[in-house]
Every structure is written in C-alpha cells, then in structure tokens.
Amino acid sequence: MHDNSSGQLSLRQNEKDLVGALRVTAENDAILVTMPGTRYSITYRKGDDPSLVASDIRYDPDYPSYKLTFRVRAWSAASAKARWLGWIA
C-alpha cells in the first residue's frame, strides 16, 4: 500500500491484480488452492465427515494484508471444487 495525493492509503496496481486470481487444482484426495504471483497456498483434504480439512497452509510475508482474505476465498473455492467433485453435498 502507498499514500496517494489525497492522503488515503491505496493498493498498488500489482496488488490489485493479485486479489482476484486464485488457482484451484484437484489431485487424488487433495484440492490445492494457490494465489498466482504470491507464495499463498492451502491444501484441503477430505475429512471424516462430509467436510474439508485444511493442511499445508503457506502464507506470503510480502503480502501480509491478504492473509485472511486468501483464507476465506480459498475455503470458498475449495468447497465449490469439492462439491463439483462429489466429495461434499
């Protein structure tokens, strides 16, 4: 973030570009969600009941402000993929 001429903080253009992008892939019993251009990634696996369990969570210290946003969006994307795969209802 940087200070613009109006005195408010704003996202740099390259940070704005990162916010919308997520990559979701499935292999065997795992769903991997990553944010391209960063080191953010979370692997989700099938839980005992019809749910997903997060494991191997990696954050990017260069973009700390995205930590919670990434977690929420990754969970949503992984859940949608799991439903599509028939892992959860």
Secondary structure, DSSP 8 states (H G I E B T S, - for coil): -EE-TTS-EE--HHHHHHHT--EEEEETTEEEEE-TTSS-EEEEEE-SSSSEEEEEEE--TT-GGGHHHHHHHHHHHHHHHHHHHTS--
